[in-house]
Amino acid sequence: MASEQTMEKAISRDGTAVGYFRSGTGRPLVLVHGTASSPGRWADLVNELENERVIANRYQIWLFLYN
């Protein structure tokens, strides 16, 4: 689950640090955290999606967090 995973990190071309979680297999399902939402709420959503077998078996979930 996203809340229990270690955040991976990358640096964008302009030097911005980007954190992300990845889970599952299959086609990517990309979720991007914005300024109007809490990263914790996104983690809760990912946890719910991971518990949905159809989604978990079909998609690799990527959750991006910008600081």
matplotlib code that plots the C-alpha trace (Angstrom):
import matplotlib.pyplot as plt

x = [0.0, 1.2, 1.1, 3.5, 5.9, 9.1, 8.8, 11.0, 12.5, 13.4, 14.6, 12.8, 14.7, 14.3, 15.7, 12.4, 12.4, 9.5, 8.5, 6.4, 5.0, 4.5, 2.5, 0.9, 1.6, 0.1, -0.8, 0.1, -2.6, -1.1, -2.3, -0.7, -1.0, -1.8, -1.8, -5.4, -5.3, -3.5, -1.0, -2.5, -5.9, -4.2, -2.4, -5.9, -7.2, -4.3, -4.9, -8.5, -7.6, -5.0, -7.8, -9.9, -8.7, -9.8, -7.8, -4.8, -4.5, -4.9, -2.9, 0.3, -0.5, 1.8, 1.2, 3.3, 3.9, 5.4, 6.9]
y = [0.0, 3.5, 4.6, 1.8, 2.1, 4.0, 7.1, 7.0, 10.2, 11.8, 15.2, 16.9, 18.8, 22.1, 20.7, 20.2, 17.2, 14.8, 12.0, 9.1, 5.7, 2.8, -0.3, -3.1, -4.3, -3.6, -0.3, 2.8, 4.7, 8.1, 10.2, 13.7, 15.5, 19.2, 22.2, 21.9, 18.4, 16.5, 13.8, 11.7, 11.7, 10.4, 7.7, 6.6, 6.5, 4.4, 2.0, 1.6, 1.1, -1.6, -3.5, -3.5, -6.8, -5.7, -2.5, -4.0, -6.7, -4.4, -1.3, -0.2, 2.8, 5.8, 8.5, 11.7, 14.2, 17.6, 19.6]
z = [0.0, -0.7, 2.9, 3.8, 0.8, 0.6, -1.6, -4.7, -5.9, -9.2, -10.3, -13.2, -16.0, -14.2, -11.0, -9.1, -6.7, -7.5, -5.1, -6.2, -5.2, -7.6, -7.1, -9.1, -12.7, -16.0, -17.7, -15.8, -13.9, -13.0, -10.1, -9.6, -6.3, -6.7, -4.3, -3.4, -2.0, 0.7, -0.1, 2.6, 0.8, -2.3, -0.3, 1.0, -2.5, -3.7, -0.8, -1.9, -5.5, -4.6, -2.7, -5.9, -7.5, -11.1, -10.9, -9.0, -11.6, -14.6, -13.7, -12.2, -10.0, -9.9, -7.4, -7.8, -5.1, -5.7, -2.8]

ax = plt.figure().add_subplot(projection="3d")
ax.plot(x, y, z, "-o")
ax.set_aspect("equal")
plt.show()
